[in-house]
């Protein structure tokens, strides 16, 4: 999956989960509470068929971090 597709899907997923937040690639997850963050992580795991460890989940602080993480998980991309 190309990075642009990942970006689009992540943004769509976030907008579905929290439509009241204005999401873009520079957005931070500090706009949502911890329960929302858990739900977002579950949705990401389901959408992209990846597993996110608790340790990794705590590091995913923004949309661009999520996109980078998924890109590495499914494409083996390096930062």
C-alpha positions, 0 to 999 in steps of 0.5 A, a space after each residue: 500500500 502506498 503512503 498516500 493511501 495510508 494517509 488517506 485511510 488514517 485521516 478517514 478513520 480518525 474523522 469517523 472516530 472523532 468527527 468533531 475534530 479537524 484532522 490533518 497530517 499535523 494533528 496531535 492525538 492530544 485532542 482526544 481522551 484516553 478511551 478515544 485513543 484506545 478506540 482509534 488504535 483498535 480501528 487502526 489495527 482492524 483497518 490495516 490488519 496490524 498489531 500495535 503493542 501497548 509500548 508502541 501505542 504510547 509513542 503514537 502521539 500524532 497523525 504523522 506518527 501513526 502513518 509512519 508506524 503503519 507504513 513501516 509495519 505493512 511496507 517495511 519502510 525505514 524512517 
